[in-house]
Amino acid sequence: MDDDAILEHWLAELRASGYRPRTLRNQAFAMRAVLRRTGKSILTMTRHDLLLDVGRDGIENSTRSHHKSLYHLFWTWVQDEGYRLDNPAVRLPKVRVTQKEANPVTTEDLQLLINSGIYSRTRMYVLLYAYQGFRASEIAAIAGEAIDWRRRRILSVDGKGGKEVWRPIHPLIWAEAQKYPRSGFWFPSPYKPGTHVTGGTVTTVISQAMKRAGILGHRPHNLRAWYATELSQAGVDAPVIAAGLRHSDMQTLPRYLAIRHDQIAAGQELLPIIEVPQRTPRRRRAPAPSASVEAPHESPVGGGRLAA
């Protein structure tokens, strides 16, 4: 059986397991990419091939970790289905992923981006990122049917992990939403009629807009970090922030929620103050024996002692 047939079998199983179409597309793309990079087939791939691919230059450790997990999942399935007897993805090394602090854009940079002459569609991308905390894939898939126009709610239609949840619409988003249709995709694809733009398109458009506006050191996802950080600094409880970001647990929140240095300094000032002496209160040590006083020494002859 060739690679395409095996991949179609695998995708059919993922589809039957309830995976969303976007996940299926991403998984298929990733698997075809590794086959193309290594020049190997599914049945001839070796552990060494996968080791070199995971360790290739130019990718972050988080990407390496994702690829390692995907390869292990896929070739374990290939082995279980009897397509090959061994599993080339077994015993790939554990990837050390460094946890980074949140890096939100500033409110000043957000305002600069909005005022930088971006198109209305790009402006809506930015507002949905910042004021709804949406991901790029969620923004891309928004349709008029995803808006509860009576209750002023919006549905996350393509959330991470397949979640579909309603969230209140921020007033800025609500005002802009009146300019969009109440049926059909808000951001239709210009290339594939009947479909919407991809999350990658949303990310690329905002990234280019940031670069033109002179906002460096940030990526579009940092707009979600702005959402979390500003809510926290306004006194909103962490569980509420996590719900707004549609996180399943609280462990992910620190990636988005930045703590300002002045907040840390304010906290440090609440520590109890102790008295610090200006001088070290130590007792003086007794003076050492003077080096000028010679100790009695043995005579070089006869073992007697000579007076000093």
Phi, psi and omega in degrees: 000137183275175185300316183299319181293319180294317179297319179296322177297316180296315180295325177297322179290319177297319179296318179292337179277356176099010178293147183280156181305321180297319179296319179298317179298315182295318180295316180296319179298315182297319182289320178293328180294318181290326176295321180291318182294321184273340183073015181251168175258173179299323185274345180250358180299138179246166177299321180297320177300313181292325179298315179294324181291315179296327183267010183295156182287158171090006178234153180280160181296329177297324177290320177301316181297319179296315180296318180301315181297318180295317181296319180296318179298314185292309185286339171294319176296317179302317179293316180297327180280353177085014178287331174210156186278331183253174179233104183291345182269358180285146178065022170294144186293150176291134182268130178274111181257120179279126178282124181261149175287156178298146182227068183288150169292158176274161177297325178296319178291324177298316178295321178299318180295317180295326183269007188274008179088020180290155179293161182298325179295315179297322178299321179292323174306310184296316182295320179293323176296311190278320188258345173250349181068026183282153171276166182300318182294327178290319179298314184301326188266002183297135176228163179302329179290346180275002180253128171270094189290341180275319183262359180057055177235158179230142182260129171282106189267347181216048183289162179297135180080010177078018181285143173230105186226150176267142177222149177299150178266130177294147181306322178296319179293319181299318180296317179289330183296335181295343180272356186250156183292154179269003174212147181089166181293140176287329184233071183293150178286133177283352185253329182236097181304139179088358179239171179253169176296164180270163174299326177297324177296315179301314180297316181296317181297315180291321179301315179295321178295320177298317181297316180296327181279355180081019178268102185253159178079012180227158172233165184307325182297339178292348173291328174292326176293325175299316179304309183292317184293316181293323177296318180297315182290341176274358177097009180286137181294148182303317179299327179291319179297315179299322178293322178296325177278351181064043175273143180283334180216170184278348186292336181279339188304318181303339178290342184247335188261109180266142176254124181289154179297326180291333175291318177296317180298319179296322178292320179297326181291347178275352179293144178302141181264132175251162178277132179247114181296148179282334178236152179287117184279064179255147174285144179288140179280152175297141182296146179288153177305141181294138181286345183281343180272113183276136177282151177303145180229159183284146176288140179294347180233133172079355175077004179281178180251143178254142177288153180290000000 
